[in-house]
Amino acid sequence: MTRLQYIRIHCGISASDLGKYAGLSQQHISRMELLDIPATPRHETALRRALLRLIDRRIRELFRLRFYCKTHDGCLLEHMEENEHE
């Protein structure tokens, strides 16, 4: 198991998502993790940048979740009007 694969599995990152952010296919990511494709500095850089972009995305999603939870505290199970979720 590569460190990349360990990180992906333990952090719930799919090879497809990582590939999208790295500009590589899911198959290419899988082949690198299986060591079928030799690691290059270019791949390392692309994967590191992709992981950092995924981290930033998750941070934004968590802050959005926190905002919604605080905004709707005490009324989470109330019915929403159609225009509220647009």
C-alpha positions as MATLAB code, in Angstrom:
seq = 'MTRLQYIRIHCGISASDLGKYAGLSQQHISRMELLDIPATPRHETALRRALLRLIDRRIRELFRLRFYCKTHDGCLLEHMEENEHE';
ca = [
       0.000    0.000    0.000;
       1.379    3.424   -0.900;
       1.106    6.412    1.418;
      -1.254    7.967   -1.097;
      -3.571    4.968   -0.984;
      -3.459    4.962    2.828;
      -4.382    8.656    2.939;
      -7.171    8.202    0.391;
      -8.721    5.234    2.187;
      -8.501    6.720    5.675;
      -9.826   10.105    4.565;
     -12.580    8.818    2.280;
     -11.144   10.190   -0.956;
     -11.964    8.260   -4.101;
      -9.359    7.747   -6.801;
     -11.851    9.346   -9.157;
     -12.094   12.554   -7.085;
      -8.346   12.723   -6.639;
      -7.835   12.157  -10.338;
     -10.260   14.929  -11.207;
      -8.328   17.415   -9.070;
      -4.942   16.138  -10.297;
      -5.896   16.082  -13.973;
      -5.401   12.314  -14.123;
      -7.784    9.446  -14.714;
      -8.960    7.167  -11.910;
      -7.185    4.318  -13.707;
      -3.929    6.272  -13.768;
      -4.189    6.959  -10.020;
      -4.861    3.261   -9.366;
      -1.894    2.188  -11.500;
       0.381    4.599   -9.632;
      -0.855    3.231   -6.294;
      -0.177   -0.316   -7.486;
       3.288    0.878   -8.554;
       2.576   -0.160  -12.149;
       3.566    3.362  -13.172;
       6.802    4.751  -11.756;
       6.504    7.805   -9.532;
       7.751   11.017  -11.080;
       8.248   14.463   -9.561;
       5.459   15.694  -11.853;
       3.037   13.096  -10.466;
       4.050   13.870   -6.872;
       3.435   17.583   -7.446;
       0.085   17.001   -9.163;
      -1.097   14.658   -6.411;
       0.039   16.953   -3.590;
      -1.747   19.904   -5.188;
      -4.858   17.799   -5.730;
      -4.909   16.710   -2.088;
      -4.563   20.327   -0.952;
      -7.457   21.379   -3.214;
      -9.582   18.541   -1.795;
      -8.711   19.663    1.741;
      -9.744   23.233    0.906;
     -13.028   21.990   -0.566;
     -13.787   19.934    2.542;
     -12.994   22.884    4.799;
     -15.461   25.064    2.856;
     -18.102   22.317    3.053;
     -17.619   21.944    6.808;
     -17.918   25.694    7.380;
     -21.095   25.706    5.258;
     -22.468   22.827    7.337;
     -21.624   24.668   10.554;
     -23.361   27.799    9.269;
     -26.532   25.893    8.376;
     -26.576   24.037   11.703;
     -26.213   27.273   13.689;
     -28.675   29.165   11.499;
     -31.378   26.516   11.865;
     -30.677   25.483   15.453;
     -33.940   24.506   17.124;
     -35.879   24.250   13.866;
     -34.078   21.523   11.925;
     -37.225   19.422   11.591;
     -39.520   22.250   10.461;
     -40.954   22.116    6.963;
     -39.091   24.237    4.382;
     -40.830   26.327    1.771;
     -39.887   25.588   -1.838;
     -38.029   28.894   -2.324;
     -35.862   28.321    0.792;
     -33.669   25.666   -0.861;
     -33.070   27.322   -4.205;
];
